[in-house]
């Protein structure tokens, strides 16, 4: 499968002088279309920074960043923003739903930002909520839902404009075991599309079994990439 993300020798520092901290150190990373790719490692190791760079939401200092065949180095920021809006979906640990909007309105936001008519956006959003087991709740507010239901809404919002790249930051950490399993099943199904890549930053070892590939990070560096039998051995050692 072709690469959805290709980072080559990327470095990123925060602060300056004595307070300067290297968050990414010569990191080379790839994730392919058709796979669910986990990025794991201790807090502060650079996982979220890595994916923020890949998504074009964070500037980097050195290296090359290519996403879905587009070299982000070559684009001015407004075009990076437009590229991200069209091609990338985001799922956040704290859901980031808008409390004053109902579920259909929340899910419709990416379509409206991409210029789709409101009626079409809401029809597509309602259909997707139905497929994710939230039929009959479309006009409820996020605060009327459980955490697992809110995460399903967040997934619907990330998928509604059919982006080829889905990036999730700790999507199961606030959920119980069974709900986390259900969320990972949904994300695994989404990744099975040959034209979509799902990349997940996680601390949750319960998610490891869903990975097609797993990248370990440590101290801003790529410490290892596991797949196949090596991945199975890694999973076994973390249970």
Buried (B, 14 or more C-beta within 10 A) or exposed (E): EEBBBBBBEBBBBEEEEEEEEBBBBBBBBBBBBBBBBBBBBEEEBBBBBBBBBBBBBBEBEEBBBBBBEBEBEEBEEEEBEEBBBBBBBBBBBEBEBEEEBBBBBBBBBBBBEEEBEEEEBBBBBBBBBBEBEBEEBBEBBBEEBEEBBBBBBBBBBBBBBBBBBBBBBBBBBBBEEEBBBBBBEBBBEBBEBEEBBBBBBBEBEBBBEBBBBBBBBEEBBBEBBBBEEEBEEBBEEEE
